[in-house]
């Protein structure tokens, strides 16, 4: 019982730390950059308009790609945090957590 409570506290701490992290996603060799927090909330968008030559369709694609890049990095951070936390547990192979 005590181990479960300790694990829950550790999970809450890691979630809070991740929520406060700022993760950068990029596309087009840095033409578009986004900053997101660990809650998947967009914090900043930066576009180098000089490199786009008015191509709005390209800009839209780059914004989407940068956003997806940041989300993938956040997911990797979350998986890494969970792996670190679960590393000390002796779980059976193939066991999946309910979240």
C-alpha positions in Angstrom: 0.0 0.0 0.0 2.8 2.4 0.9 4.6 1.6 -2.3 1.5 2.5 -4.3 1.2 5.9 -2.5 4.9 6.6 -3.1 4.5 5.8 -6.8 1.5 8.0 -7.1 3.3 10.9 -5.5 6.3 10.3 -7.8 4.0 10.2 -10.8 2.3 13.5 -9.8 5.7 15.1 -9.3 6.9 14.0 -12.8 3.6 15.2 -14.4 4.0 18.6 -12.8 7.7 18.8 -13.9 6.7 17.9 -17.5 3.8 20.4 -17.5 6.3 23.2 -16.7 8.9 22.1 -19.4 9.1 24.0 -22.6 9.5 21.8 -25.7 10.5 23.1 -29.1 9.3 21.7 -32.3 10.7 22.8 -35.7 10.0 22.4 -39.4 11.7 23.5 -42.6 15.2 23.6 -41.1 13.9 26.1 -38.4 11.7 28.3 -40.7 8.9 27.5 -38.3 9.4 26.9 -34.6 6.8 26.3 -31.9 7.2 26.1 -28.1 4.8 24.0 -26.2 4.5 23.0 -22.6 4.1 19.5 -21.3 0.3 19.9 -21.3 0.4 20.2 -25.1 -0.4 23.9 -24.9 1.1 26.1 -27.6 3.2 28.8 -25.9 5.0 30.5 -28.8 5.0 30.4 -32.6 7.9 31.8 -34.6 8.0 32.1 -38.5 10.8 33.3 -40.6 8.6 34.9 -43.3 11.6 35.9 -45.5 12.2 32.2 -46.2 8.6 31.5 -47.4 8.3 33.9 -50.3 4.6 34.3 -49.6 3.8 30.6 -50.1 0.9 30.3 -47.6 0.3 26.6 -48.3 3.9 25.9 -47.4 3.7 28.0 -44.3 0.5 26.0 -43.2 2.3 22.7 -43.8 5.4 23.8 -41.8 3.3 25.0 -38.9 1.5 21.6 -38.7 4.9 19.8 -39.0 6.5 21.9 -36.2 3.5 21.4 -34.0 3.6 17.6 -34.6 7.3 17.6 -33.9 6.8 19.2 -30.5 4.0 16.8 -29.7 6.2 13.8 -30.5 8.9 15.2 -28.3 6.4 15.6 -25.4 5.2 12.1 -25.9 8.8 10.8 -25.7 9.4 12.8 -22.5 6.3 11.3 -21.0 7.3 7.7 -22.0 10.8 8.3 -20.6 9.4 9.5 -17.3 7.1 6.5 -17.1 9.9 4.1 -17.9 12.1 5.7 -15.2 9.4 5.4 -12.7 8.4 1.9 -13.6 12.0 0.7 -13.8 12.1 -0.4 -10.2 8.9 -2.4 -10.4 9.0 -6.1 -11.2 6.1 -6.2 -13.7 5.3 -9.2 -15.9 6.4 -9.0 -19.6 3.8 -7.3 -21.7 2.0 -5.7 -18.8 0.3 -2.5 -19.9 -0.7 0.3 -17.5 -4.3 1.5 -17.8 -3.3 5.0 -19.1 
